[in-house]
Amino acid sequence: MAVVGDLRVLLRLRNFRRLLAVRLLSQSADGVFQVALAAHVVFSPEKQASAGAIASAMAVLLLPYSLIGPFAGVLLDRWPRRQVFLYGNLLRAAFACCTALLILGSVPDWLFYASALCVTAVNRFVLAGLSAALPRVVDSDRLVLANSLSPTAGTLAATAGGGLAFVVRLLLADSDAAVVLLSAALYLASALASLALATGLLGPDRDGDRIELRRALAITARGLTEGLRHLAERKQATRVLVAMTVMRFCYGALTVMVLMLCRYAWSDSEFEGLALLGLAVAVSGAGFFAAAVLTPWAVGLLGRFRWMAVCAAGAAVLEPALGLWFVPLPILVAAFVLGLVTQGAKIATDTVVQTAVKDSFRGRAFSLYDVLFNVAFVGAAAVSALMLPPDGRSVVVVIGVAVLYAVVAVLMFRWERTGETH
């Protein structure tokens, strides 16, 4: 097969392999750190985790991606990218070690979250830098394939890192700090791997007309405003982004509920609760995979808007039917369904935004999309913190989420039927 042949050629490229190694080690460390943070906040025996604590952890994990992301490119176009990988990963290793020490000591929660926030904030620069550096190690003919392979491999590495963290956490009692130190070791390994790349290889190119940093940041902010105005003029893109934001909010609220159920309602021990959470995450991930397989066929049959409407309608019916029992098996089935419909709707949304938005605005549109996507998830966690009881059993949350899904379904069907999507 041609793709297999291209993959072999890519992996023969020495600098591509080296850059890929930096990515795999960095993102596996991310997976370890994220699971360690979630486990410490929710499943530590000495902590009585609340929905508010879970919301704080989600904010630490997700908000840096949204708030820093649009401006990261400005700095990455001024700093040597190889040095970003070296010093960024060294910095994350140091902050991860600090976070481990804070776990061992009795410190205020805000100090622990501040340290963890520093780890995740630097991550935005490293991931953006990895994407920006790719054209420097791959020829243009194989760049599309490389853009497909590298992020996918990174996601798999993050998943593997999260799985490793789950295993360590289950095998060793009171091992939160040890798991965080494992992430620090992987960040350090990524930093060392970057030394195999020549300093100037990855760019950026130096030119004589570079504008000052403050003006560059102002231009970026103005560009985002122009992107928002452009999106508002594109009815298709605006509709699907609103729908996807609401569906992401619903998914976030239910995620917090399942975390609380695993911790308090379904388990008598930390070990059992963490194992149930790992199973729920795996089942939801299977739903994401099923969406990747099913969505191209469904969109071809139904169209993008109608497929999103079917996803929302299915969630509106099945989520309360399965969720109101508040017992593991139906909730795990619901996790699969919600993984499928959320990812299915996202794939359709991505395609609509890509086709409805002009190429010159597409990057800014996806930056704003990223902000909406993550802020909706964190906002859902914050709302859940106010509504969920300690054991996570909340009929109000389940019914409220079902109503939101139903509203999305009705609107998507209406827009499709009246032709407002064209």
C-alpha positions as CSV (number, residue, x, y, z in Angstrom):
1,M,0.0,0.0,0.0
2,A,1.2,3.6,-0.8
3,V,0.5,4.8,2.7
4,V,2.6,2.0,4.3
5,G,5.4,2.9,1.9
6,D,5.2,6.6,2.8
7,L,5.2,5.7,6.5
8,R,8.4,3.7,6.0
9,V,10.0,6.6,4.2
10,L,9.0,9.0,7.0
11,L,10.5,6.8,9.6
12,R,13.7,6.6,7.7
13,L,14.1,10.4,8.0
14,R,16.4,10.8,11.0
15,N,15.2,14.2,12.1
16,F,11.6,13.2,11.7
17,R,12.2,10.3,14.0
18,R,14.0,12.5,16.5
19,L,11.1,15.1,16.5
20,L,8.6,12.2,16.9
21,A,10.5,10.9,19.9
22,V,10.3,14.3,21.5
23,R,6.5,14.3,20.9
24,L,6.0,10.8,22.2
25,L,7.9,11.3,25.4
26,S,6.3,14.7,26.0
27,Q,2.7,13.6,25.5
28,S,3.2,10.3,27.4
29,A,4.3,12.5,30.3
30,D,1.2,14.7,29.8
31,G,-1.0,11.5,30.1
32,V,0.8,10.5,33.3
33,F,0.5,13.9,34.9
34,Q,-3.2,14.4,34.0
35,V,-4.2,11.1,35.5
36,A,-2.0,11.8,38.6
37,L,-3.6,15.1,39.1
38,A,-7.2,13.8,38.7
39,A,-6.4,10.8,41.0
40,H,-5.0,13.0,43.7
41,V,-7.9,15.4,43.6
42,V,-10.6,12.7,43.5
43,F,-9.2,9.5,44.9
44,S,-6.7,10.3,47.6
45,P,-7.8,8.6,50.9
46,E,-7.0,11.7,52.9
47,K,-9.1,13.9,50.6
48,Q,-12.9,14.2,50.6
49,A,-13.1,15.4,47.1
50,S,-15.9,17.7,46.2
51,A,-17.3,18.6,42.8
52,G,-15.7,22.0,43.3
53,A,-12.3,20.4,43.7
54,I,-12.9,18.4,40.5
55,A,-13.9,21.6,38.7
56,S,-10.7,23.2,39.8
57,A,-8.6,20.3,38.5
58,M,-10.4,20.5,35.1
59,A,-9.7,24.2,35.0
60,V,-6.0,23.5,35.6
61,L,-5.9,20.9,32.9
62,L,-7.9,22.7,30.2
63,L,-7.9,26.4,30.5
64,P,-4.2,27.0,29.7
65,Y,-4.8,25.4,26.3
66,S,-7.6,27.9,25.6
67,L,-6.3,31.1,27.1
68,I,-2.6,30.8,26.0
69,G,-3.1,28.9,22.8
70,P,-4.1,31.8,20.4
71,F,-1.0,33.7,21.5
72,A,1.5,30.9,21.7
73,G,2.3,31.2,18.0
74,V,3.5,34.8,18.3
75,L,6.2,33.7,20.8
76,L,7.0,30.5,18.9
77,D,7.8,32.6,15.8
78,R,10.4,34.4,17.9
79,W,12.0,31.7,20.0
80,P,14.2,28.8,18.6
81,R,11.8,25.9,18.6
82,R,14.4,23.3,19.6
83,Q,15.1,25.4,22.7
84,V,11.4,25.6,23.4
85,F,11.4,21.8,23.6
86,L,14.5,21.7,25.7
87,Y,13.8,24.4,28.2
88,G,10.0,23.9,28.1
89,N,10.3,20.2,29.1
90,L,13.0,21.0,31.7
91,L,10.7,23.6,33.2
92,R,7.8,21.1,33.2
93,A,10.0,18.5,34.9
94,A,10.9,21.0,37.6
95,F,7.3,22.1,38.2
96,A,6.2,18.5,38.3
97,C,8.8,17.8,41.0
98,C,7.5,20.8,42.9
99,T,4.0,19.4,42.5
100,A,5.1,16.1,43.9
101,L,6.7,17.8,46.9
102,L,3.5,19.7,47.5
103,I,1.5,16.5,47.4
104,L,3.7,15.1,50.2
105,G,3.5,18.2,52.3
106,S,0.4,19.8,53.9
107,V,0.0,22.9,51.8
108,P,-3.0,25.0,50.8
109,D,-4.9,23.7,47.8
110,W,-4.3,27.0,45.8
111,L,-0.5,26.4,46.0
112,F,-0.9,22.8,44.7
113,Y,-3.1,24.0,41.8
114,A,-0.8,26.9,41.0
115,S,2.1,24.4,40.6
116,A,0.1,22.0,38.5
117,L,-1.2,25.0,36.3
118,C,2.5,25.9,35.5
119,V,3.0,22.4,34.2
120,T,0.0,22.4,31.9
121,A,0.5,26.0,30.8
122,V,3.9,25.3,29.3
123,N,2.4,22.3,27.4
124,R,0.6,24.6,25.0
125,F,4.0,26.0,23.8
126,V,5.5,22.6,23.4
127,L,2.6,21.1,21.4
128,A,2.3,24.1,19.1
129,G,6.0,24.1,18.6
130,L,5.9,20.4,17.6
131,S,3.4,21.2,14.9
132,A,5.2,24.3,13.7
133,A,8.5,22.4,13.4
134,L,7.2,19.5,11.4
135,P,7.7,21.1,7.9
136,R,11.4,21.5,8.8
137,V,12.0,17.8,9.0
138,V,9.6,16.5,6.3
139,D,9.3,17.3,2.6
140,S,6.1,19.0,1.4
141,D,4.9,15.9,-0.5
142,R,4.6,13.9,2.7
143,L,3.6,16.7,5.0
144,V,-0.1,15.7,5.1
145,L,0.8,12.2,6.1
146,A,3.2,13.4,8.7
147,N,0.5,15.8,10.1
148,S,-1.7,12.8,10.4
149,L,0.8,10.4,11.9
150,S,2.5,12.6,14.5
151,P,-0.6,13.9,16.4
152,T,-2.2,10.5,16.3
153,A,0.9,8.9,17.7
154,G,1.1,11.6,20.3
155,T,-2.5,10.9,21.4
156,L,-1.8,7.2,21.6
157,A,1.3,8.1,23.7
158,A,-0.8,10.2,26.1
159,T,-3.3,7.4,26.4
160,A,-0.5,4.9,27.1
161,G,0.9,7.3,29.7
162,G,-2.5,7.6,31.4
163,G,-2.8,3.9,31.4
164,L,0.6,3.5,33.0
165,A,-0.3,6.1,35.7
166,F,-3.5,4.1,36.4
167,V,-1.5,0.9,36.8
168,V,1.1,2.5,39.1
169,R,-1.7,4.2,41.1
170,L,-3.6,0.9,41.6
171,L,-0.5,-1.1,42.5
172,L,1.1,1.3,44.9
173,A,-0.8,2.7,47.9
174,D,-0.5,6.5,48.4
175,S,1.5,6.8,45.2
176,D,0.3,10.2,43.9
177,A,3.7,11.8,44.3
178,A,5.4,8.8,42.7
179,V,3.2,9.1,39.7
180,V,3.9,12.8,39.3
181,L,7.6,12.1,39.6
182,L,7.2,9.6,36.8
183,S,5.8,12.3,34.6
184,A,8.8,14.5,35.6
185,A,11.1,11.8,34.5
186,L,9.4,11.5,31.1
187,Y,9.5,15.3,30.6
188,L,13.2,15.2,31.4
189,A,13.6,12.4,28.8
190,S,11.8,14.5,26.2
191,A,14.1,17.4,26.9
192,L,17.2,15.2,26.5
193,A,15.7,13.7,23.3
194,S,15.5,17.3,21.8
195,L,19.3,17.6,22.1
196,A,19.6,15.2,19.2
197,L,18.2,17.9,17.0
198,A,20.4,20.7,15.7
199,T,19.7,24.1,17.4
200,G,18.8,25.9,14.2
201,L,17.2,23.0,12.3
202,L,13.6,23.6,13.5
203,G,13.5,27.4,12.9
204,P,12.1,29.9,13.0
205,D,13.9,31.7,10.2
206,R,15.4,35.0,11.2
207,D,14.3,37.9,9.1
208,G,14.9,41.6,9.2
209,D,11.3,42.9,9.3
210,R,10.2,41.2,12.6
211,I,7.9,43.4,14.5
212,E,8.2,44.0,18.3
213,L,6.5,41.6,20.6
214,R,3.9,44.0,22.1
215,R,2.7,44.9,18.6
216,A,2.7,41.3,17.5
217,L,0.5,40.4,20.5
218,A,-1.8,43.3,19.7
219,I,-2.1,42.2,16.1
220,T,-3.0,38.7,17.3
221,A,-5.7,40.0,19.6
222,R,-7.1,42.1,16.8
223,G,-7.0,39.1,14.4
224,L,-9.0,37.0,16.9
225,T,-11.6,39.8,17.0
226,E,-11.7,39.8,13.2
227,G,-12.0,36.0,13.2
228,L,-15.0,36.2,15.6
229,R,-16.7,38.7,13.4
230,H,-16.1,36.5,10.3
231,L,-17.5,33.5,12.2
232,A,-20.6,35.6,13.1
233,E,-21.2,36.2,9.4
234,R,-21.0,32.5,8.5
235,K,-24.4,31.1,9.6
236,Q,-23.4,27.4,9.1
237,A,-20.3,27.7,11.3
238,T,-22.0,29.7,14.0
239,R,-24.9,27.2,14.2
240,V,-22.7,24.2,14.6
241,L,-20.3,25.9,17.1
242,V,-23.2,26.8,19.3
243,A,-24.6,23.3,19.1
244,M,-21.1,21.7,19.8
245,T,-20.5,24.1,22.7
246,V,-23.8,23.0,24.4
247,M,-23.0,19.3,23.8
248,R,-19.5,19.7,25.2
249,F,-21.1,21.4,28.3
250,C,-23.4,18.4,28.7
251,Y,-20.5,16.0,28.4
252,G,-18.5,17.9,31.0
253,A,-21.4,17.9,33.5
254,L,-21.9,14.2,33.2
255,T,-18.1,13.6,33.4
256,V,-18.1,15.2,36.9
257,M,-21.1,13.2,37.9
258,V,-19.4,9.9,36.9
259,L,-16.3,10.9,38.8
260,M,-18.3,11.5,42.0
261,L,-20.3,8.3,41.5
262,C,-17.0,6.3,41.1
263,R,-15.5,7.9,44.2
264,Y,-18.4,7.7,46.6
265,A,-21.5,5.8,45.3
266,W,-20.1,2.8,43.6
267,S,-17.0,1.9,45.7
268,D,-16.0,1.2,49.2
269,S,-12.3,1.7,48.5
270,E,-10.0,4.0,46.6
271,F,-8.8,1.0,44.6
272,E,-12.2,0.0,43.4
273,G,-13.3,3.6,42.6
274,L,-10.2,4.3,40.5
275,A,-10.6,1.0,38.6
276,L,-14.2,1.9,37.8
277,L,-13.1,5.4,36.6
278,G,-10.5,3.8,34.4
279,L,-13.2,1.5,32.9
280,A,-15.5,4.4,32.3
281,V,-12.7,6.4,30.5
282,A,-11.9,3.3,28.4
283,V,-15.6,2.8,27.5
284,S,-16.0,6.4,26.5
285,G,-12.8,6.2,24.5
286,A,-14.3,3.2,22.6
287,G,-17.3,5.5,21.8
288,F,-14.9,8.1,20.4
289,F,-13.3,5.4,18.2
290,A,-16.8,4.2,17.1
291,A,-17.6,7.7,16.1
292,A,-14.5,8.0,13.9
293,V,-15.7,4.8,12.1
294,L,-19.4,5.6,11.9
295,T,-19.5,9.4,11.2
296,P,-18.2,9.4,7.6
297,W,-20.9,6.9,6.6
298,A,-23.6,8.7,8.6
299,V,-22.7,12.1,7.2
300,G,-22.8,10.7,3.7
301,L,-26.2,9.3,4.4
302,L,-27.8,12.1,6.4
303,G,-25.7,15.2,5.9
304,R,-23.7,17.0,8.6
305,F,-26.5,18.9,10.3
306,R,-28.9,16.0,10.4
307,W,-26.2,13.7,11.8
308,M,-25.5,16.2,14.6
309,A,-29.3,16.3,15.2
310,V,-29.4,12.5,15.4
311,C,-26.5,12.5,17.8
312,A,-28.1,15.1,20.1
313,A,-31.5,13.3,19.9
314,G,-30.0,10.0,20.7
315,A,-28.2,11.5,23.8
316,A,-31.5,13.2,24.9
317,V,-33.3,9.8,25.0
318,L,-30.6,7.4,26.1
319,E,-28.8,9.6,28.7
320,P,-31.8,9.7,31.1
321,A,-32.9,6.2,30.3
322,L,-29.5,4.8,31.3
323,G,-28.4,7.5,33.8
324,L,-31.3,7.7,36.2
325,W,-30.5,4.2,37.5
326,F,-27.2,5.5,39.0
327,V,-25.7,2.1,38.8
328,P,-22.4,1.1,37.0
329,L,-23.6,-1.0,34.0
330,P,-26.2,1.4,32.5
331,I,-23.9,4.4,33.2
332,L,-21.0,2.6,31.4
333,V,-23.3,2.0,28.4
334,A,-24.2,5.7,28.6
335,A,-20.5,6.6,28.6
336,F,-20.0,4.7,25.4
337,V,-23.1,6.4,23.8
338,L,-22.0,9.9,24.9
339,G,-18.5,9.3,23.7
340,L,-19.9,8.3,20.3
341,V,-22.4,11.2,20.0
342,T,-20.0,13.9,21.3
343,Q,-17.2,12.9,19.0
344,G,-19.5,12.3,16.1
345,A,-20.9,15.8,16.5
346,K,-17.4,17.2,16.8
347,I,-16.2,15.6,13.6
348,A,-19.2,17.1,11.7
349,T,-18.5,20.5,13.4
350,D,-14.9,20.4,12.4
351,T,-15.9,19.7,8.8
352,V,-18.5,22.5,8.7
353,V,-16.1,25.1,10.1
354,Q,-13.4,24.0,7.6
355,T,-15.7,24.4,4.7
356,A,-17.7,27.4,5.7
357,V,-14.8,29.6,6.8
358,K,-12.4,31.3,4.4
359,D,-8.9,29.9,4.4
360,S,-7.4,33.2,5.6
361,F,-9.6,33.0,8.7
362,R,-9.5,29.3,9.4
363,G,-6.6,29.3,11.9
364,R,-8.3,32.0,14.0
365,A,-11.7,30.2,13.7
366,F,-10.2,27.0,15.2
367,S,-8.4,29.0,17.9
368,L,-11.8,30.4,19.0
369,Y,-13.4,26.9,18.6
370,D,-10.7,25.6,20.9
371,V,-11.6,28.3,23.5
372,L,-15.3,27.5,23.3
373,F,-14.7,23.7,23.5
374,N,-12.6,23.8,26.6
375,V,-14.3,26.7,28.4
376,A,-17.7,24.8,28.0
377,F,-16.2,21.7,29.6
378,V,-14.8,23.7,32.6
379,G,-18.0,25.8,32.9
380,A,-20.0,22.5,33.1
381,A,-17.7,21.3,35.9
382,A,-18.3,24.6,37.8
383,V,-22.1,24.4,37.4
384,S,-22.0,20.7,38.5
385,A,-20.0,21.8,41.5
386,L,-23.0,23.8,42.6
387,M,-25.7,21.2,41.9
388,L,-24.2,17.8,42.6
389,P,-24.7,16.1,46.0
390,P,-21.6,14.5,47.6
391,D,-22.3,11.1,46.1
392,G,-22.9,12.4,42.6
393,R,-26.6,11.1,42.4
394,S,-28.5,14.0,40.9
395,V,-31.8,13.6,39.0
396,V,-31.7,17.4,38.3
397,V,-28.4,17.2,36.5
398,V,-29.4,14.1,34.4
399,I,-32.7,15.6,33.4
400,G,-31.2,19.1,32.8
401,V,-28.6,17.6,30.5
402,A,-31.2,15.6,28.6
403,V,-33.2,18.8,28.0
404,L,-30.1,20.6,26.7
405,Y,-29.5,17.7,24.3
406,A,-33.1,17.8,23.2
407,V,-32.9,21.6,22.5
408,V,-29.9,21.1,20.3
409,A,-31.6,18.3,18.4
410,V,-34.7,20.3,17.8
411,L,-32.7,23.4,16.6
412,M,-30.5,21.3,14.3
413,F,-33.6,19.5,12.7
414,R,-35.3,22.9,12.4
415,W,-32.3,24.6,10.7
416,E,-31.9,21.6,8.4
417,R,-35.5,21.5,7.4
418,T,-35.9,25.2,6.8
419,G,-32.7,25.5,4.9
420,E,-31.1,27.9,7.3
421,T,-27.8,26.0,7.2
422,H,-27.1,27.0,3.6
